[in-house]
Amino acid sequence: MASTWTPPMGYDRNAPKRAINVTINADLLTQARAYTRNVSGTLEELLAAYVEQERARRRAEDAAIDRVVDGANRFQAANGFLSDEFSNL
């Protein structure tokens, strides 16, 4: 059965290819070659998926931090600073 999964388009698929050196476990590479003829293409697809997943995770983390800051700001606007009762100014 053919896979219908396509990698995310969060990068320029037409950018030039660049050769790099990658060290990978020999046994893992042998096993991967049993499933794909194009190891480089498969690695590129998997790396693209990882980058998109990490980008989404960081966006979610930033949004969570923004909610915490907004909540703290609303609390401060309604109640003042917690340290105000201890200030001697």
C-alpha positions, 0 to 999 in steps of 0.5 A: 500500500502506497503512503499518502503522507507528504512532508510539510511545506515549511521550507523551499523544496526548490532550494539547491541541494548541499552535500554534508557528512552524516554519521549514522549507525551502520545497522540502522542504515542497512535496515533503512535501505531495505525500505527506501532506495533514496535514503537522502530523500527519506532523511530530508522528509523526516527532517522536514517533519521534525522541523515543522513539529519543533516549530509548532511546539515552540509556537505553543510554548510561546503562546503558553508563556504569553498567557501566563504573562497576560494573567500576571499583568491582569492580576497586577492591574486589578490588585497592584504589585504584591510588594506594594504592602511592604514598600516604605516609600 
